[in-house]
């Protein structure tokens, strides 16, 4: 992250929704690199993933699930990009695409200036050291037949890496790094709680000292108190190891405390991308405003003063998304223009991009 203080720490005795509200300014996000800033570690342009729908014995394609449908963003070294949105908006698919666990239908992915969009598995192998993923399910992501030592040590064997002091010593060091005991080396996943299993998954992701870690809802399956511990652990590890994160979540209370910038996704599109403070203090897209209105507020007075926005209807099918703006079927500001023209993602303020014909809190000249 771009901060070095403890402003993002979540007190472990409180729920994520009760965490402090302060947020520091971060570097402004832009679609293209800023002249004075570092080059992006990850650059995504026009990324598309459509899953074909087939029918009959001949598997004739009759449609496609438009899981990700043309998204652009950069991630700079040392920062954390949070990605939020409702279930089914394409967040997890995006994470699997940028780690090349899934094959893109279109667009480009560059890592450290190198196009990795269509690299073969053999040529991807060296890149795997630098890009790792923490999976959502701490129960399903660990092989129950393998010991913890075998699970965390697998990356070394797959990459042919022999750490100094041997694999066992390095695995035990990693277990200590994530708050577990070296004695857990010979135990099996069923002997651990959900929070401990997620720590094991984090240790495995960090084994080869990656530069980029994609975390797919890393705390959604955990108890609230354990969520805070894991979030604070990831923050500490980022500061200690110089990691860059893309964290996917649907909990805006958690994502506020781990992100430098936040991308809001809806039905396969990024509808808003901004610095954390700008997005929470002055959201521009109606969908973002609706999401923020649903965040739990611990203060009863503030809770009664806040206007809750209840979206009507369900999220449209990604097989046949609405024309124009995809959010228009649930938006209270929709007009004829929203029906016929898809709004592009443009910067209305420095570093604050939004895809909306009628944005909230827009500058006066818009």
C-alpha positions, -999 to 999 in steps of 0.1 A, spaced: 0 0 0 11 36 -4 7 43 33 32 33 60 12 41 91 -15 21 108 -45 41 95 -58 11 76 -56 -14 105 -89 -29 116 -92 -34 154 -95 -71 159 -120 -68 187 -144 -50 164 -163 -60 133 -151 -48 99 -182 -26 98 -172 -9 131 -137 0 118 -124 36 119 -135 57 90 -104 78 84 -87 73 50 -56 89 37 -50 103 2 -35 80 -22 -19 85 -57 -47 94 -82 -57 66 -106 -55 72 -143 -60 51 -173 -26 60 -186 6 63 -165 12 97 -150 44 114 -162 60 116 -127 47 83 -114 61 48 -117 52 26 -146 23 2 -139 32 -32 -127 0 -45 -143 -18 -29 -172 -51 -42 -185 -68 -29 -216 -101 -40 -232 -101 -72 -212 -130 -95 -223 -141 -130 -212 -172 -145 -228 -182 -181 -219 -199 -197 -249 -233 -214 -245 -237 -244 -267 -266 -266 -277 -271 -300 -292 -248 -328 -301 -227 -306 -324 -222 -281 -295 -234 -252 -317 -229 -219 -299 -262 -202 -293 -250 -174 -270 -224 -163 -245 -221 -153 -209 -205 -119 -209 -186 -123 -176 -161 -95 -183 -168 -72 -212 -141 -47 -219 -123 -33 -188 -93 -10 -184 -71 -4 -153 -36 -1 -141 -20 -13 -109 12 4 -97 40 -12 -77 32 -12 -40 -4 -2 -42 -37 -20 -35 -65 -19 -59 -98 -30 -44 -125 -44 -68 -161 -44 -55 -195 -52 -68 -225 -75 -64 -222 -113 -68 -220 -122 -105 -205 -89 -117 -173 -106 -130 -149 -98 -102 -136 -133 -97 -134 -140 -134 -113 -108 -138 -90 -121 -110 -85 -154 -128 -78 -137 -161 -51 -114 -148 -33 -143 -131 -38 -163 -164 -57 -191 -147 -83 -185 -174 -79 -176 -210 -91 -141 -221 -115 -138 -251 -101 -104 -260 -81 -75 -248 -45 -74 -234 -28 -80 -201 7 -66 -195 29 -75 -165 60 -54 -160 56 -42 -196 54 -77 -211 23 -89 -228 12 -121 -211 -23 -123 -227 -18 -154 -247 15 -169 -234 16 -207 -235 17 -226 -201 54 -233 -206 62 -196 -211 39 -187 -182 58 -208 -157 85 -183 -149 58 -156 -145 40 -177 -120 67 -168 -94 57 -132 -96 19 -134 -98 1 -155 -72 -35 -158 -60 -52 -162 -27 -85 -181 -32 -119 -173 -16 -126 -207 0 -101 -216 27 -117 -251 29 -118 -260 -8 -84 -245 -18 -63 -268 3 -59 -305 -6 -71 -325 24 -48 -354 16 -16 -333 18 1 -320 49 6 -283 54 43 -287 47 35 -303 14 9 -277 4 30 -247 12 61 -264 -2 45 -272 -36 55 -239 -53 91 -247 -47 89 -281 -62 69 -269 -92 93 -241 -100 124 -261 -92 135 -236 -65 157 -248 -36 155 -221 -9 185 -215 14 183 -240 43 159 -263 24 122 -264 17 112 -275 52 130 -247 69 115 -221 45 80 -235 49 83 -232 86 95 -197 83 65 -188 61 41 -204 87 56 -182 113 53 -152 90 16 -156 88 11 -162 125 11 -200 126 35 -224 144 64 -242 126 51 -273 144 20 -273 121 43 -285 93 31 -321 95 -6 -315 102 -35 -317 78 -60 -290 67 -89 -306 87 -70 -298 119 -73 -261 114 -100 -234 116 -111 -213 86 -89 -184 96 -59 -207 101 -65 -223 67 -67 -189 50 -33 -181 66 -20 -213 51 -33 -202 17 -15 -168 22 17 -186 31 15 -207 -1 9 -176 -22 40 -159 -6 63 -188 -10 81 -176 -41 82 -139 -31 57 -127 -57 54 -91 -68 16 -92 -74 -10 -110 -53 -46 -113 -64 -68 -120 -34 -103 -133 -43 -126 -124 -14 -99 -136 11 -121 -129 42 -157 -135 31 -158 -171 45 -144 -161 79 -159 -149 111 -159 -111 116 -131 -111 143 -110 -134 121 -116 -111 91 -99 -83 109 -69 -104 118 -64 -116 82 -68 -81 68 -43 -67 92 -19 -96 84 -21 -88 47 -14 -52 54 16 -60 75 30 -84 49 26 -58 22 46 -33 41 73 -59 50 76 -76 16 67 -47 -7 37 -65 -22 12 -52 -47 -24 -63 -42 -56 -67 -62 -82 -75 -36 -116 -86 -48 -145 -82 -23 -182 -74 -19 -178 -60 16 -173 -22 12 -165 -19 49 -135 -42 45 -123 -29 12 -122 7 25 -94 -2 49 -72 -22 25 -73 -2 -7 -55 27 -21 -79 28 -51 -112 12 -58 -128 -1 -90 -166 -7 -89 -179 -34 -113 -214 -40 -126 -223 -67 -150 -188 -71 -165 -179 -34 -167 -160 -10 -145 -184 18 -138 -163 39 -114 -126 40 -106 -112 64 -80 -90 70 -50 -104 55 -19 -112 87 -1 -127 103 -32 -149 74 -39 -163 72 -3 -166 109 2 -180 118 -32 -192 88 -53 -202 97 -88 -220 66 -102 -255 60 -89 -246 23 -84 -216 32 -62 -239 55 -42 -264 27 -37 -237 3 -26 -223 28 -1 -257 35 13 -259 -2 23 -227 -2 43 -234 -8 80 -230 23 102 -223 16 139 -234 51 151 -273 50 155 -275 88 149 -257 86 116 -276 55 107 -310 74 109 -297 104 91 -284 85 61 -306 80 30 -307 43 22 -310 36 -16 -329 3 -24 -323 -8 -59 -353 -22 -77 -353 -55 -95 -325 -81 -100 -292 -78 -118 -298 -85 -155 -285 -116 -171 -250 -114 -184 -262 -135 -213 -284 -107 -226 -273 -74 -209 -293 -42 -214 -285 -19 -243 -267 13 -235 -259 16 -199 -261 -17 -182 -273 -2 -149 -302 17 -165 -328 -9 -157 -322 -3 -119 -312 34 -120 -334 62 -108 -317 87 -131 -320 67 -164 -331 86 -196 -335 78 -232 -298 85 -237 -289 57 -212 -310 33 -233 -293 40 -266 -257 50 -258 -232 31 -236 -214 56 -214 -176 55 -216 -153 54 -186 -139 89 -184 -122 111 -159 -145 138 -145 -120 148 -119 -82 141 -117 -79 104 -111 -117 99 -107 -132 80 -136 -169 72 -140 -191 56 -168 -224 75 -164 -244 100 -185 -258 116 -154 -232 113 -127 -237 123 -90 -214 150 -75 -201 159 -109 -180 191 -113 -201 221 -123 -187 222 -158 -199 187 -166 
